Amino acid sequence: MGIANIVFAFLLLGAIVWFAQNIKKISRNINLGKDIDLNDRKSERWKKMFLVAIGQSKMVKKPISGVLHILVYVGFVIINIEMLEIVLDGILGTHRSFASPLGPFYDALIFSFEVLAFLVLFACVVFLIRRNILNIKRFGFREMIGWPKTDANIILIVEILLMFAFLIMNAADNALQIKGADHYTEAGAFPVSELMFGHFVNYSEAALIGIERGAWWFHIIGVLLFLNYLPYSKHFHIILAFPNVFFSKLDPKGKFDNMESVKKEVEMMFDPSADPYAAPAESDTPPERFGAKDVTDLNWKQLMDAYSCTECGRCTQQCPASQTGKLLSPRKIMMDTRDRLEEVGKILDKHGADHNDGKALLGDFIKEEELWACTTCNACVEACPVSINPLSIIMDMRRSLVMEESKIPNELAGMFTNIENNGAPWQFAQSDRANWVNE
């Protein structure tokens, strides 16, 4: 093992430790949410995860972006198989260590890696054009100004550079194999890199070794840095999409959950044997809050939703409130939730659990006008390719406004009064409900 191999081993270990620390922080942040049991109906959950997360079934509802995304997804999953070989070669100082065990299959494998690398490169270029030149509406909403747009472009540019480095490395490797250079045993098939960089065979052996080693180091360091960029980026969905879909809602989209404490009160009202003046049982502890005002009032799945958001904008594009010019953007709801959760996590690291910064998700990040613009149609939930549920967060914050702060739009205040007095949203006494029959 030479100096280069030792340096590589330390870089690899450092990247893994750094990534583990980031994952630990994100896991801690998600677990700041309230507990919720989502371990039921596991066969349905596995099926949904395979169809939606692995099978990308929702992505292809938009054929162009869907097919391009599948190319990037499949390309990265399969190409990263070679990362195992690169890591092994980097530690042991070997060259294409899988070639001998795999035999002729190795050539087919490298051939497929090359084709997929080119397809990933092509798809990322098209995505860059779509985001920055074609002016597609869903990429231009107010929440995408600034860092979110830059973040998306960074990801695409890095992926393009990594694919170029991969192909340059292979092209130089192939040229060295042709020249019969020491250590570069003949292995692999390189149709794309040979076509793109066939002139490499005219270079000297020393120059080719420099190019091959330079591209190898650029590629592996780029991958390790990219790995640790993920937790700071919307691209983290490539990891969280799978558990997020697995734990997503299985009930019909229109089915809302009831707050247990409120449900008990209503059941007691309809129980003729219940004593309305009886003190609550000691085991019945009152809820900390009706609904949600800050991220810690949400459950862990809602917080996982926020970290899983791809910022693709399909939810906002389908939202009828957004289409009619109202302030609501479901994508912004998820981005604001994630931003506030990150802020709370940093405060926790710096000041401890008892520190209060005087801010909250509701009010400082998300405005009341946004919440009341929602029609609860579930279009955003249906559109999301990774089964995120912005509506659940909207409804919990609405509950907080109504039940904690008595903040109700005038249009709803009259309806609530009618329900309280007449048992129905209309301004008719219960005794007059059937009068229409007489007409």
MODA-V765358 format. One record per residue. N is the residue number from 1. SS is DSSP state (hx for helix, st for strand, lp for the rest). PSI is psi in whole degrees, 0 to 359 (999 if undefined). NEAR is the number of other C-alpha atoms within 8 Angstrom. Layout:
# MODA-V765358
n = {N | N}
ss = {SS | SS}
psi = {PSI | PSI}
near = {NEAR | NEAR}
This chain:
# MODA-V765358
n = {1 | 2 | 3 | 4 | 5 | 6 | 7 | 8 | 9 | 10 | 11 | 12 | 13 | 14 | 15 | 16 | 17 | 18 | 19 | 20 | 21 | 22 | 23 | 24 | 25 | 26 | 27 | 28 | 29 | 30 | 31 | 32 | 33 | 34 | 35 | 36 | 37 | 38 | 39 | 40 | 41 | 42 | 43 | 44 | 45 | 46 | 47 | 48 | 49 | 50 | 51 | 52 | 53 | 54 | 55 | 56 | 57 | 58 | 59 | 60 | 61 | 62 | 63 | 64 | 65 | 66 | 67 | 68 | 69 | 70 | 71 | 72 | 73 | 74 | 75 | 76 | 77 | 78 | 79 | 80 | 81 | 82 | 83 | 84 | 85 | 86 | 87 | 88 | 89 | 90 | 91 | 92 | 93 | 94 | 95 | 96 | 97 | 98 | 99 | 100 | 101 | 102 | 103 | 104 | 105 | 106 | 107 | 108 | 109 | 110 | 111 | 112 | 113 | 114 | 115 | 116 | 117 | 118 | 119 | 120 | 121 | 122 | 123 | 124 | 125 | 126 | 127 | 128 | 129 | 130 | 131 | 132 | 133 | 134 | 135 | 136 | 137 | 138 | 139 | 140 | 141 | 142 | 143 | 144 | 145 | 146 | 147 | 148 | 149 | 150 | 151 | 152 | 153 | 154 | 155 | 156 | 157 | 158 | 159 | 160 | 161 | 162 | 163 | 164 | 165 | 166 | 167 | 168 | 169 | 170 | 171 | 172 | 173 | 174 | 175 | 176 | 177 | 178 | 179 | 180 | 181 | 182 | 183 | 184 | 185 | 186 | 187 | 188 | 189 | 190 | 191 | 192 | 193 | 194 | 195 | 196 | 197 | 198 | 199 | 200 | 201 | 202 | 203 | 204 | 205 | 206 | 207 | 208 | 209 | 210 | 211 | 212 | 213 | 214 | 215 | 216 | 217 | 218 | 219 | 220 | 221 | 222 | 223 | 224 | 225 | 226 | 227 | 228 | 229 | 230 | 231 | 232 | 233 | 234 | 235 | 236 | 237 | 238 | 239 | 240 | 241 | 242 | 243 | 244 | 245 | 246 | 247 | 248 | 249 | 250 | 251 | 252 | 253 | 254 | 255 | 256 | 257 | 258 | 259 | 260 | 261 | 262 | 263 | 264 | 265 | 266 | 267 | 268 | 269 | 270 | 271 | 272 | 273 | 274 | 275 | 276 | 277 | 278 | 279 | 280 | 281 | 282 | 283 | 284 | 285 | 286 | 287 | 288 | 289 | 290 | 291 | 292 | 293 | 294 | 295 | 296 | 297 | 298 | 299 | 300 | 301 | 302 | 303 | 304 | 305 | 306 | 307 | 308 | 309 | 310 | 311 | 312 | 313 | 314 | 315 | 316 | 317 | 318 | 319 | 320 | 321 | 322 | 323 | 324 | 325 | 326 | 327 | 328 | 329 | 330 | 331 | 332 | 333 | 334 | 335 | 336 | 337 | 338 | 339 | 340 | 341 | 342 | 343 | 344 | 345 | 346 | 347 | 348 | 349 | 350 | 351 | 352 | 353 | 354 | 355 | 356 | 357 | 358 | 359 | 360 | 361 | 362 | 363 | 364 | 365 | 366 | 367 | 368 | 369 | 370 | 371 | 372 | 373 | 374 | 375 | 376 | 377 | 378 | 379 | 380 | 381 | 382 | 383 | 384 | 385 | 386 | 387 | 388 | 389 | 390 | 391 | 392 | 393 | 394 | 395 | 396 | 397 | 398 | 399 | 400 | 401 | 402 | 403 | 404 | 405 | 406 | 407 | 408 | 409 | 410 | 411 | 412 | 413 | 414 | 415 | 416 | 417 | 418 | 419 | 420 | 421 | 422 | 423 | 424 | 425 | 426 | 427 | 428 | 429 | 430 | 431 | 432 | 433 | 434 | 435 | 436 | 437 | 438 | 439}
ss = {lp | lp | hx | hx | hx | hx | hx | hx | hx | hx | hx | hx | hx | hx | hx | hx | hx | hx | hx | hx | hx | hx | hx | hx | hx | hx | hx | hx | hx | hx | lp | lp | lp | st | lp | lp | lp | lp | lp | lp | lp | hx | hx | hx | hx | hx | hx | hx | hx | hx | hx | hx | hx | hx | lp | lp | lp | lp | hx | hx | hx | lp | hx | hx | hx | hx | hx | hx | hx | hx | hx | hx | hx | hx | hx | hx | hx | hx | hx | lp | hx | hx | hx | hx | hx | hx | hx | hx | hx | hx | hx | hx | lp | lp | lp | lp | lp | hx | hx | hx | hx | hx | lp | hx | hx | hx | hx | hx | hx | hx | hx | hx | hx | hx | hx | hx | hx | hx | hx | hx | hx | hx | hx | hx | hx | hx | hx | hx | hx | hx | hx | hx | lp | lp | lp | lp | hx | hx | hx | lp | lp | hx | hx | hx | lp | lp | hx | hx | hx | hx | hx | hx | hx | hx | hx | hx | hx | hx | hx | hx | hx | hx | hx | hx | hx | hx | hx | hx | hx | hx | hx | hx | hx | hx | hx | hx | hx | hx | hx | lp | lp | lp | lp | lp | lp | lp | lp | lp | lp | lp | hx | hx | hx | hx | hx | hx | lp | hx | hx | hx | hx | hx | lp | lp | hx | hx | hx | hx | hx | hx | hx | hx | hx | hx | hx | hx | hx | hx | hx | hx | hx | hx | hx | hx | hx | hx | hx | hx | hx | hx | hx | hx | lp | hx | hx | hx | hx | hx | hx | hx | hx | hx | hx | hx | hx | hx | lp | lp | lp | lp | lp | lp | lp | lp | lp | lp | lp | lp | lp | hx | hx | hx | hx | hx | hx | hx | hx | hx | hx | lp | lp | lp | lp | lp | lp | lp | lp | lp | lp | lp | lp | lp | lp | lp | lp | lp | lp | lp | lp | lp | lp | lp | lp | lp | hx | hx | hx | lp | st | hx | hx | hx | hx | hx | hx | hx | hx | hx | lp | lp | lp | lp | lp | hx | hx | hx | hx | hx | lp | hx | hx | hx | hx | lp | lp | lp | lp | lp | lp | hx | hx | hx | hx | hx | hx | hx | hx | hx | hx | hx | hx | hx | hx | hx | hx | hx | hx | hx | hx | hx | hx | lp | lp | lp | lp | lp | lp | lp | lp | lp | hx | hx | hx | hx | hx | st | lp | hx | hx | hx | hx | hx | lp | lp | lp | lp | lp | lp | hx | hx | hx | hx | hx | lp | lp | lp | lp | lp | lp | hx | hx | hx | hx | hx | hx | hx | hx | hx | hx | hx | hx | hx | hx | hx | hx | lp | lp | lp | lp | hx | hx | hx | hx | hx | hx | hx | hx | hx | hx | hx | hx | hx | lp | lp | lp | lp | lp | lp | lp | hx | hx | hx | lp | lp | hx | hx | hx | hx | lp}
psi = {123 | 183 | 318 | 321 | 323 | 316 | 315 | 317 | 318 | 319 | 316 | 314 | 317 | 318 | 320 | 317 | 315 | 315 | 318 | 321 | 318 | 319 | 321 | 318 | 316 | 319 | 318 | 315 | 316 | 322 | 359 | 341 | 163 | 153 | 144 | 137 | 113 | 36 | 14 | 166 | 52 | 325 | 320 | 322 | 317 | 318 | 316 | 320 | 318 | 322 | 312 | 311 | 311 | 315 | 349 | 35 | 329 | 336 | 322 | 1 | 337 | 97 | 316 | 302 | 328 | 312 | 317 | 320 | 321 | 321 | 314 | 316 | 307 | 318 | 312 | 321 | 314 | 317 | 325 | 351 | 324 | 341 | 329 | 316 | 319 | 317 | 316 | 315 | 322 | 324 | 317 | 345 | 17 | 178 | 118 | 62 | 343 | 350 | 314 | 312 | 325 | 341 | 222 | 333 | 334 | 321 | 316 | 324 | 312 | 323 | 312 | 324 | 318 | 313 | 316 | 322 | 318 | 319 | 321 | 315 | 314 | 314 | 320 | 323 | 316 | 319 | 321 | 318 | 317 | 321 | 328 | 344 | 315 | 348 | 48 | 131 | 319 | 347 | 2 | 11 | 163 | 330 | 350 | 3 | 138 | 230 | 317 | 319 | 317 | 317 | 313 | 319 | 322 | 314 | 312 | 318 | 318 | 317 | 321 | 314 | 321 | 320 | 320 | 315 | 320 | 314 | 322 | 317 | 314 | 320 | 316 | 320 | 315 | 316 | 321 | 324 | 319 | 321 | 351 | 31 | 146 | 144 | 337 | 76 | 148 | 119 | 138 | 163 | 130 | 64 | 318 | 310 | 325 | 324 | 319 | 323 | 41 | 336 | 351 | 334 | 342 | 351 | 160 | 161 | 320 | 318 | 320 | 321 | 319 | 318 | 314 | 315 | 321 | 316 | 323 | 311 | 319 | 316 | 311 | 319 | 322 | 318 | 317 | 320 | 320 | 320 | 319 | 351 | 332 | 311 | 341 | 2 | 162 | 347 | 357 | 347 | 340 | 341 | 313 | 346 | 324 | 306 | 329 | 319 | 320 | 319 | 12 | 169 | 130 | 337 | 163 | 143 | 329 | 357 | 120 | 150 | 152 | 141 | 127 | 319 | 320 | 320 | 319 | 319 | 316 | 317 | 322 | 324 | 327 | 1 | 109 | 338 | 352 | 142 | 109 | 342 | 0 | 143 | 145 | 150 | 152 | 332 | 342 | 90 | 136 | 150 | 152 | 325 | 143 | 119 | 204 | 129 | 326 | 174 | 330 | 350 | 346 | 166 | 167 | 329 | 322 | 324 | 325 | 322 | 316 | 318 | 339 | 352 | 129 | 353 | 29 | 336 | 8 | 325 | 313 | 324 | 325 | 347 | 120 | 328 | 315 | 321 | 330 | 13 | 9 | 167 | 338 | 134 | 110 | 325 | 318 | 324 | 315 | 320 | 320 | 320 | 316 | 317 | 317 | 321 | 320 | 319 | 316 | 320 | 319 | 321 | 321 | 318 | 323 | 319 | 348 | 175 | 338 | 355 | 136 | 119 | 1 | 11 | 164 | 158 | 314 | 115 | 307 | 333 | 313 | 128 | 153 | 322 | 323 | 315 | 316 | 350 | 342 | 135 | 0 | 36 | 346 | 13 | 322 | 321 | 318 | 324 | 335 | 127 | 349 | 25 | 41 | 149 | 81 | 331 | 325 | 323 | 317 | 315 | 322 | 324 | 327 | 318 | 319 | 317 | 315 | 311 | 337 | 323 | 358 | 38 | 109 | 134 | 148 | 324 | 328 | 334 | 316 | 320 | 316 | 320 | 317 | 320 | 319 | 318 | 322 | 353 | 14 | 158 | 351 | 154 | 59 | 140 | 153 | 327 | 342 | 4 | 325 | 7 | 333 | 336 | 324 | 338 | 999}
near = {7 | 6 | 6 | 7 | 12 | 10 | 8 | 10 | 10 | 8 | 8 | 9 | 8 | 8 | 11 | 8 | 8 | 9 | 10 | 8 | 8 | 10 | 9 | 8 | 9 | 9 | 8 | 8 | 11 | 11 | 9 | 8 | 15 | 10 | 7 | 7 | 5 | 5 | 6 | 5 | 6 | 7 | 6 | 8 | 13 | 9 | 8 | 11 | 13 | 9 | 10 | 13 | 14 | 8 | 7 | 11 | 10 | 10 | 12 | 11 | 7 | 7 | 8 | 7 | 9 | 11 | 10 | 9 | 10 | 9 | 12 | 12 | 8 | 9 | 13 | 9 | 8 | 9 | 11 | 8 | 8 | 8 | 8 | 8 | 11 | 10 | 8 | 11 | 12 | 12 | 11 | 8 | 10 | 8 | 8 | 9 | 10 | 8 | 10 | 6 | 6 | 8 | 8 | 6 | 7 | 12 | 11 | 10 | 9 | 11 | 12 | 8 | 11 | 13 | 10 | 12 | 13 | 10 | 11 | 15 | 12 | 8 | 12 | 13 | 10 | 8 | 9 | 11 | 9 | 10 | 10 | 7 | 7 | 7 | 9 | 8 | 6 | 10 | 10 | 9 | 8 | 5 | 6 | 10 | 9 | 6 | 7 | 9 | 9 | 8 | 10 | 9 | 9 | 8 | 9 | 12 | 9 | 10 | 11 | 12 | 8 | 12 | 12 | 9 | 12 | 12 | 12 | 13 | 14 | 11 | 15 | 14 | 12 | 11 | 11 | 14 | 11 | 9 | 8 | 8 | 10 | 5 | 5 | 10 | 9 | 7 | 8 | 11 | 8 | 12 | 9 | 10 | 13 | 10 | 7 | 6 | 9 | 9 | 6 | 10 | 11 | 5 | 8 | 7 | 9 | 6 | 8 | 14 | 11 | 8 | 11 | 14 | 9 | 9 | 12 | 11 | 8 | 10 | 11 | 9 | 8 | 10 | 9 | 10 | 9 | 9 | 8 | 12 | 8 | 10 | 11 | 7 | 8 | 14 | 9 | 12 | 11 | 7 | 6 | 11 | 11 | 11 | 8 | 15 | 15 | 10 | 10 | 10 | 5 | 6 | 5 | 5 | 8 | 6 | 6 | 5 | 4 | 6 | 6 | 6 | 8 | 8 | 9 | 8 | 8 | 8 | 8 | 9 | 9 | 6 | 7 | 5 | 4 | 7 | 5 | 6 | 4 | 5 | 4 | 5 | 5 | 5 | 4 | 6 | 5 | 5 | 6 | 4 | 8 | 9 | 12 | 15 | 10 | 9 | 13 | 9 | 11 | 13 | 11 | 13 | 12 | 12 | 15 | 11 | 12 | 12 | 11 | 14 | 14 | 7 | 7 | 7 | 9 | 10 | 15 | 12 | 9 | 11 | 12 | 7 | 12 | 13 | 9 | 6 | 6 | 9 | 9 | 12 | 11 | 12 | 12 | 9 | 11 | 12 | 11 | 11 | 13 | 11 | 8 | 12 | 11 | 9 | 8 | 8 | 10 | 8 | 10 | 10 | 7 | 6 | 8 | 8 | 5 | 5 | 8 | 5 | 4 | 4 | 6 | 11 | 13 | 11 | 8 | 8 | 10 | 11 | 9 | 8 | 8 | 12 | 13 | 9 | 10 | 10 | 7 | 5 | 6 | 9 | 9 | 15 | 13 | 8 | 10 | 11 | 11 | 12 | 10 | 14 | 10 | 12 | 11 | 8 | 11 | 11 | 10 | 11 | 13 | 12 | 12 | 14 | 11 | 10 | 9 | 9 | 7 | 7 | 6 | 8 | 7 | 6 | 6 | 8 | 9 | 8 | 10 | 9 | 9 | 13 | 11 | 8 | 6 | 12 | 8 | 8 | 10 | 8 | 7 | 7 | 7 | 7 | 5 | 7 | 8 | 7 | 7 | 6 | 5 | 5 | 4}
